[in-house]
Amino acid sequence: MSRPAKTVLTAVLLIFFPLFNANTLDFNDAYGSIADYLSAIYGIDDNAGLTAFPILNIPMGGRSEGMAGAFAAVSDDASFLEFNPAGSSMLQNSEFALFHNNWIADSKIESISYTNRFNNFGFAAGGKWLYLPFTEYNIYGERVSGGYYSEGVAILNASYNFLSSYYFYGLSLGINLKGAFRIMPDFTDDFDNVIGGSGMSQSAIMAMADIGLLTRFDFLKGFAAREKNTSAALVIRNLGPPALDEPLPTSATLAVSYKPLRPLTIAIDFTVPLNLMDFSLSEKPFASLGISANITNFLSMRAGFMYKAGSSRLNIGSAITFNNVGIDINYTVDLLTQLQPLNRVSIGVRLNLGDNGRKKLSDRVEELYFLGLEAYSRRDFINARICWEEALRLNPGYVPAKDSLAMLDGREGLSERIDDLYRMDL
């Protein structure tokens, strides 16, 4: 095994070994005390559980889950799809990702996501499927009905980054169009006879949409880099009509993320649930705090805490990246279940598909700009103009080249006026 691989394996074991040995440690008593303490502060939400399609509230996985959902303003990998539809037009690289989430009890979630960007236009597609065994027994303990309860959602995304320029990162507006389904197996009557088609009466299909805004800018930046260190977002999720007289889990989120140092990201999301059938039955607002740190160029760590009435949860996770392949591992601890070795573990694989040549083009534009400066310093104004005009041909929004050409034009205009005055004197 290579030295980097050994380093990664050691780090992962150190991080996750205590979790996978939770049954041997006395965590549950302390954890129950924490749950009771938080419930005493924030209380229990009497309106919890009134919405349809719980799959819409369960994250796919990836960095967003590791940061406990504090991701609407971060939105920098394929898992942005569930948190802010505006993220696709600001992603650095195209990605294809697969996620497996071992959720509560026997429930599982499988997810897929693909995203791409062409200049200021981004698009994505994805979906996820939740399934768990459904078994019905009679009074004698005999199985009389069985199958799988399942929910699924498909997502189509598009966004555009408006007003993008050299000095302003732009304001991205995005939308998700989503279709969801719920399938219930047939169940029995009072005489243990399976009722044909009874499951379909509880099944449903629904359409909904997400709308998001995202911008990035510099604020109290403690490092030198072209990337912006602060992001802000506003997102409304799951806008749609009721499903079988049950409202969708609609919500509005205001979010901000900040990088005090280049390897460190801190994010906060504040979410207000909205029961569109009866606003008085809306759940209580909740907040998420997430932290992510790049330990090395191939290893990053993340942690997050969601503070929600009756359903707070803690997340920790890690990502390992080799070449163009990233592996995400997350562990979720909520206040409804005890610590278990394999419960609430998600694993994701992300494939970096490149940036469609954006980095290469950006580097070439900057190279031409600096070549023009060198030529100008030698008073070679002809080649300076050629370099700056070529830089603008490749990137018409490259402001430094525009300013330099304007300076050059002003200088040439001044020289011409001096020559004209000199000829008049003669």
C-alpha positions as CSV (number, residue, x, y, z in Angstrom):
1,M,0.0,0.0,0.0
2,S,1.3,3.5,-1.0
3,R,2.2,6.0,1.7
4,P,-0.7,8.4,0.9
5,A,-3.2,5.5,0.9
6,K,-1.9,4.4,4.3
7,T,-2.3,7.9,5.6
8,V,-5.9,8.1,4.4
9,L,-6.8,4.7,5.8
10,T,-5.3,5.6,9.2
11,A,-7.3,8.9,9.3
12,V,-10.6,7.3,8.4
13,L,-10.1,4.6,11.0
14,L,-9.3,7.1,13.7
15,I,-12.4,9.1,12.8
16,F,-14.9,6.3,12.5
17,F,-13.6,3.6,14.8
18,P,-15.4,5.0,17.9
19,L,-18.6,5.2,16.0
20,F,-18.5,1.6,14.8
21,N,-17.9,0.5,18.4
22,A,-20.7,2.6,19.8
23,N,-22.3,-0.5,21.3
24,T,-19.3,-1.0,23.5
25,L,-19.3,2.5,24.8
26,D,-21.8,4.1,27.2
27,F,-23.0,6.9,24.9
28,N,-26.7,6.3,25.0
29,D,-27.3,7.6,28.6
30,A,-25.4,10.8,27.9
31,Y,-27.0,11.2,24.6
32,G,-30.5,10.8,26.1
33,S,-29.6,13.6,28.6
34,I,-28.6,15.9,25.7
35,A,-31.9,15.1,23.9
36,D,-33.9,15.9,27.1
37,Y,-31.9,19.1,27.6
38,L,-32.6,20.3,24.0
39,S,-36.2,19.4,24.2
40,A,-36.6,21.4,27.4
41,I,-35.1,24.4,25.7
42,Y,-36.9,24.3,22.4
43,G,-39.8,22.0,23.2
44,I,-41.6,19.5,21.0
45,D,-43.0,20.5,17.7
46,D,-46.7,19.5,17.7
47,N,-46.9,20.1,14.0
48,A,-44.1,17.7,13.1
49,G,-45.0,14.9,10.7
50,L,-48.0,16.5,9.1
51,T,-46.4,16.8,5.6
52,A,-46.2,14.2,2.8
53,F,-43.1,12.7,1.1
54,P,-40.6,12.5,3.9
55,I,-38.0,11.6,1.3
56,L,-37.8,15.3,0.5
57,N,-36.4,16.0,3.9
58,I,-33.7,13.3,3.8
59,P,-30.4,14.3,2.2
60,M,-28.8,12.3,-0.5
61,G,-25.4,12.4,1.2
62,G,-22.1,14.0,0.3
63,R,-20.7,17.2,1.8
64,S,-24.2,18.7,2.3
65,E,-25.2,15.9,4.7
66,G,-21.8,16.0,6.6
67,M,-22.5,19.7,7.3
68,A,-26.0,18.9,8.6
69,G,-27.7,20.6,5.7
70,A,-26.0,24.0,6.1
71,F,-25.3,24.0,2.4
72,A,-27.6,26.4,0.6
73,A,-24.9,29.1,0.4
74,V,-22.0,26.6,0.0
75,S,-23.4,24.6,-2.9
76,D,-20.1,23.5,-4.3
77,D,-20.6,19.9,-5.2
78,A,-23.2,17.6,-6.8
79,S,-25.3,17.5,-3.6
80,F,-26.2,21.2,-4.1
81,L,-29.2,19.8,-6.1
82,E,-31.4,19.4,-2.9
83,F,-30.3,22.6,-1.2
84,N,-30.1,25.4,-3.8
85,P,-31.0,25.1,-7.5
86,A,-28.9,28.2,-8.2
87,G,-25.7,26.3,-7.5
88,S,-25.3,24.7,-10.9
89,S,-24.2,27.9,-12.6
90,M,-21.5,28.5,-10.1
91,L,-20.0,25.0,-9.7
92,Q,-16.3,24.9,-10.5
93,N,-16.4,21.4,-12.1
94,S,-19.0,19.1,-13.7
95,E,-19.7,16.0,-11.6
96,F,-21.5,12.7,-11.6
97,A,-22.3,11.2,-8.2
98,L,-23.8,8.1,-6.7
99,F,-25.0,7.9,-3.0
100,H,-26.1,5.2,-0.7
101,N,-27.7,6.2,2.6
102,N,-28.4,3.7,5.3
103,W,-31.2,5.6,7.0
104,I,-33.4,4.8,10.1
105,A,-34.1,1.1,10.9
106,D,-34.3,-0.9,7.6
107,S,-34.9,2.1,5.3
108,K,-32.4,2.8,2.5
109,I,-32.0,5.6,0.0
110,E,-30.2,5.4,-3.3
111,S,-29.4,8.6,-5.2
112,I,-27.8,9.8,-8.4
113,S,-26.8,13.3,-9.5
114,Y,-25.2,14.8,-12.6
115,T,-24.3,18.5,-13.2
116,N,-22.7,20.5,-15.9
117,R,-22.0,24.2,-16.7
118,F,-21.4,26.2,-19.8
119,N,-20.1,29.7,-18.9
120,N,-22.9,31.3,-16.9
121,F,-25.5,28.6,-17.6
122,G,-25.7,25.5,-15.4
123,F,-27.9,22.5,-15.4
124,A,-28.3,19.2,-13.5
125,A,-30.5,16.1,-13.2
126,G,-30.8,13.7,-10.4
127,G,-33.1,11.5,-8.4
128,K,-33.4,9.4,-5.3
129,W,-35.4,6.4,-4.1
130,L,-36.3,5.5,-0.6
131,Y,-37.5,1.9,0.2
132,L,-38.1,-0.2,3.3
133,P,-39.8,-3.6,3.9
134,F,-43.5,-3.5,4.7
135,T,-44.8,-6.6,6.5
136,E,-48.2,-7.2,8.1
137,Y,-48.9,-9.9,10.6
138,N,-52.1,-11.3,12.1
139,I,-52.9,-11.8,15.8
140,Y,-51.1,-15.2,15.6
141,G,-47.9,-13.8,14.4
142,E,-48.4,-15.1,10.8
143,R,-47.3,-13.0,7.9
144,V,-50.4,-12.1,5.9
145,S,-49.1,-9.3,3.7
146,G,-45.7,-7.9,2.6
147,G,-43.8,-5.9,0.1
148,Y,-41.9,-2.6,0.0
149,Y,-43.0,0.9,0.9
150,S,-41.2,3.2,-1.4
151,E,-40.9,6.9,-2.4
152,G,-39.0,8.5,-5.2
153,V,-38.2,11.9,-6.6
154,A,-36.8,13.0,-9.9
155,I,-35.2,16.5,-10.3
156,L,-34.4,18.6,-13.4
157,N,-32.4,21.7,-12.7
158,A,-31.4,24.9,-14.6
159,S,-29.8,28.1,-13.4
160,Y,-28.1,31.2,-14.9
161,N,-25.6,33.5,-13.3
162,F,-26.6,37.1,-14.1
163,L,-24.3,40.2,-14.0
164,S,-21.2,38.1,-13.8
165,S,-18.0,40.1,-14.3
166,Y,-14.4,40.3,-13.3
167,Y,-15.1,42.2,-10.0
168,F,-18.6,40.8,-9.3
169,Y,-19.2,37.0,-9.1
170,G,-22.8,37.5,-10.3
171,L,-26.2,36.7,-9.0
172,S,-27.4,33.2,-9.8
173,L,-31.1,32.3,-10.2
174,G,-32.0,28.7,-10.4
175,I,-35.1,26.4,-10.5
176,N,-35.7,22.7,-9.8
177,L,-38.7,21.0,-11.4
178,K,-39.4,17.8,-9.4
179,G,-41.8,14.9,-9.7
180,A,-42.4,12.5,-6.7
181,F,-44.2,9.3,-6.2
182,R,-45.2,7.1,-3.3
183,I,-46.1,3.4,-3.5
184,M,-47.8,1.5,-0.7
185,P,-48.2,-2.3,-0.8
186,D,-51.7,-3.8,-0.5
187,F,-52.9,-4.4,3.1
188,T,-55.5,-6.7,4.6
189,D,-59.0,-6.4,6.0
190,D,-60.3,-7.4,9.4
191,F,-60.3,-11.0,8.3
192,D,-56.7,-11.1,7.2
193,N,-57.6,-11.1,3.5
194,V,-55.4,-8.9,1.2
195,I,-57.5,-6.1,-0.3
196,G,-56.6,-5.9,-4.0
197,G,-55.6,-2.4,-4.9
198,S,-55.7,-1.1,-1.4
199,G,-52.2,0.1,-1.5
200,M,-52.9,2.3,-4.5
201,S,-55.5,4.2,-2.5
202,Q,-52.6,5.4,-0.3
203,S,-50.2,5.9,-3.1
204,A,-49.7,9.3,-4.7
205,I,-47.8,11.2,-7.4
206,M,-46.9,14.9,-7.2
207,A,-45.1,17.7,-8.9
208,M,-43.3,20.6,-7.2
209,A,-40.5,23.2,-7.7
210,D,-37.6,24.8,-5.9
211,I,-36.4,28.4,-6.5
212,G,-33.1,29.7,-5.3
213,L,-30.8,32.7,-5.4
214,L,-27.0,32.6,-4.8
215,T,-24.2,35.2,-4.8
216,R,-20.5,35.2,-3.8
217,F,-18.3,38.1,-2.7
218,D,-15.3,39.0,-0.6
219,F,-15.8,40.1,3.0
220,L,-13.0,40.4,5.6
221,K,-10.8,38.1,3.5
222,G,-7.8,36.7,5.3
223,F,-6.1,35.1,2.4
224,A,-5.0,36.0,-1.2
225,A,-7.0,34.2,-3.9
226,R,-9.2,34.9,-6.8
227,E,-12.1,32.9,-5.3
228,K,-14.6,34.7,-3.2
229,N,-14.7,33.9,0.5
230,T,-18.4,34.7,1.4
231,S,-21.7,33.4,-0.1
232,A,-25.3,34.3,0.6
233,A,-28.4,32.4,-0.5
234,L,-32.2,32.5,-0.4
235,V,-34.1,29.3,-1.3
236,I,-37.8,28.2,-1.3
237,R,-38.1,24.5,-1.6
238,N,-41.0,22.1,-2.5
239,L,-43.6,24.5,-3.8
240,G,-46.6,22.6,-4.9
241,P,-50.2,21.5,-4.2
242,P,-51.1,19.0,-1.5
243,A,-50.8,15.2,-2.0
244,L,-53.9,13.3,-0.9
245,D,-54.9,16.3,1.4
246,E,-51.4,16.3,2.9
247,P,-49.2,19.4,2.4
248,L,-45.7,19.1,1.0
249,P,-42.7,20.0,3.2
250,T,-42.4,23.5,1.8
251,S,-39.8,25.7,3.4
252,A,-37.9,29.0,3.0
253,T,-34.2,29.2,3.8
254,L,-31.8,32.1,4.3
255,A,-28.2,31.0,4.3
256,V,-24.6,32.4,4.5
257,S,-21.2,30.8,4.3
258,Y,-17.8,32.3,5.2
259,K,-14.2,31.3,4.7
260,P,-12.0,33.1,7.3
261,L,-9.1,31.0,6.0
262,R,-8.9,29.3,2.6
263,P,-9.1,25.7,3.9
264,L,-12.0,26.4,6.4
265,T,-15.7,27.0,5.6
266,I,-18.3,27.9,8.1
267,A,-22.0,27.9,7.0
268,I,-25.3,28.7,8.7
269,D,-28.8,28.0,7.3
270,F,-32.0,29.3,8.9
271,T,-35.1,27.6,7.7
272,V,-38.8,28.4,8.1
273,P,-41.2,25.5,7.3
274,L,-44.4,26.6,5.5
275,N,-47.6,24.6,5.6
276,L,-49.4,26.0,2.6
277,M,-52.7,24.4,3.5
278,D,-52.8,26.0,7.0
279,F,-49.9,28.3,8.0
280,S,-50.9,27.9,11.7
281,L,-49.9,24.2,11.3
282,S,-46.4,25.0,10.1
283,E,-43.5,23.4,11.9
284,K,-41.2,25.5,14.1
285,P,-38.2,27.3,12.4
286,F,-34.8,25.5,12.7
287,A,-31.2,26.2,12.0
288,S,-28.1,24.3,10.8
289,L,-24.5,25.0,11.5
290,G,-21.8,23.3,9.4
291,I,-18.0,23.4,9.3
292,S,-15.7,22.0,6.6
293,A,-11.9,21.9,6.6
294,N,-9.5,20.8,3.9
295,I,-6.8,18.9,5.9
296,T,-4.7,18.0,2.9
297,N,-5.2,18.3,-0.9
298,F,-6.8,14.8,-0.7
299,L,-8.5,14.7,2.7
300,S,-11.2,17.0,4.0
301,M,-13.4,16.8,7.2
302,R,-16.8,18.2,8.0
303,A,-19.2,18.4,10.9
304,G,-22.6,19.9,11.5
305,F,-25.4,20.3,13.9
306,M,-29.1,20.9,13.1
307,Y,-31.1,22.4,15.9
308,K,-34.7,21.4,15.3
309,A,-37.5,20.9,17.8
310,G,-37.8,17.2,18.6
311,S,-35.5,16.2,15.8
312,S,-32.0,17.8,16.3
313,R,-29.1,15.9,14.8
314,L,-25.3,15.8,14.7
315,N,-23.3,14.9,11.6
316,I,-19.7,14.2,11.0
317,G,-18.0,13.1,7.8
318,S,-15.0,12.9,5.7
319,A,-14.1,13.1,2.0
320,I,-11.1,11.4,0.3
321,T,-10.1,12.5,-3.2
322,F,-7.7,10.8,-5.6
323,N,-7.2,12.2,-9.1
324,N,-10.8,12.8,-10.3
325,V,-12.6,10.5,-7.8
326,G,-14.0,11.6,-4.5
327,I,-15.4,9.3,-1.7
328,D,-17.7,10.8,0.9
329,I,-18.5,9.1,4.2
330,N,-21.0,10.6,6.7
331,Y,-22.4,9.5,10.0
332,T,-25.6,11.0,11.4
333,V,-26.7,11.0,15.0
334,D,-30.3,12.2,15.7
335,L,-32.2,12.6,18.9
336,L,-34.8,10.0,18.0
337,T,-32.6,7.0,17.8
338,Q,-29.7,5.5,19.8
339,L,-26.1,5.3,18.5
340,Q,-25.8,2.3,16.3
341,P,-22.7,1.0,14.4
342,L,-24.2,1.0,10.9
343,N,-27.4,3.1,11.3
344,R,-27.4,6.5,9.6
345,V,-24.2,5.9,7.5
346,S,-24.0,7.3,4.0
347,I,-21.4,6.6,1.3
348,G,-21.0,8.6,-1.9
349,V,-18.8,8.4,-4.9
350,R,-18.2,11.6,-7.0
351,L,-16.6,11.7,-10.4
352,N,-15.0,15.0,-11.4
353,L,-15.7,15.4,-15.1
354,G,-13.6,18.5,-15.6
355,D,-14.5,22.2,-16.1
356,N,-15.1,22.2,-19.9
357,G,-11.8,24.1,-20.4
358,R,-12.7,27.1,-18.2
359,K,-9.5,26.9,-16.1
360,K,-7.3,26.6,-19.2
361,L,-9.0,29.5,-20.9
362,S,-8.7,31.6,-17.7
363,D,-5.0,30.9,-17.4
364,R,-4.5,31.8,-21.1
365,V,-6.3,35.1,-20.7
366,E,-4.2,36.0,-17.7
367,E,-1.0,35.0,-19.5
368,L,-1.9,37.3,-22.4
369,Y,-2.6,40.1,-20.1
370,F,0.8,39.8,-18.3
371,L,2.5,39.5,-21.7
372,G,0.9,42.8,-22.7
373,L,2.1,44.4,-19.5
374,E,5.7,43.2,-20.2
375,A,5.5,44.6,-23.7
376,Y,4.1,47.9,-22.5
377,S,7.0,48.2,-20.0
378,R,9.4,47.9,-22.9
379,R,7.4,50.6,-24.8
380,D,6.4,48.0,-27.3
381,F,2.9,49.4,-27.6
382,I,2.0,47.4,-30.7
383,N,2.5,44.0,-29.1
384,A,0.9,45.2,-25.9
385,R,-2.3,46.0,-27.9
386,I,-2.2,42.7,-29.7
387,C,-2.0,40.8,-26.4
388,W,-4.7,42.7,-24.7
389,E,-7.1,42.5,-27.7
390,E,-6.5,38.7,-27.9
391,A,-7.3,38.4,-24.2
392,L,-10.6,40.3,-24.7
393,R,-11.4,38.1,-27.7
394,L,-11.1,35.0,-25.5
395,N,-12.9,36.6,-22.6
396,P,-14.9,39.8,-23.4
397,G,-15.5,40.4,-19.7
398,Y,-11.9,40.5,-18.6
399,V,-11.8,44.1,-17.2
400,P,-8.0,44.5,-16.7
401,A,-7.4,44.1,-20.4
402,K,-10.2,46.6,-21.2
403,D,-8.7,49.1,-18.7
404,S,-5.2,48.6,-20.2
405,L,-6.5,49.2,-23.7
406,A,-8.3,52.3,-22.6
407,M,-5.0,53.5,-21.0
408,L,-3.1,52.7,-24.2
409,D,-5.7,54.5,-26.3
410,G,-5.5,57.6,-24.1
411,R,-1.7,57.6,-24.3
412,E,-1.8,57.3,-28.1
413,G,-4.4,60.1,-28.3
414,L,-2.3,62.3,-26.1
415,S,0.8,61.6,-28.4
416,E,-1.2,62.5,-31.5
417,R,-2.4,65.8,-30.0
418,I,1.2,66.7,-29.0
419,D,2.3,65.9,-32.6
420,D,-0.5,68.0,-34.0
421,L,0.5,71.0,-31.8
422,Y,4.1,70.5,-32.8
423,R,3.3,70.6,-36.5
424,M,1.1,73.8,-36.0
425,D,4.0,75.5,-34.4
426,L,6.2,74.7,-37.4
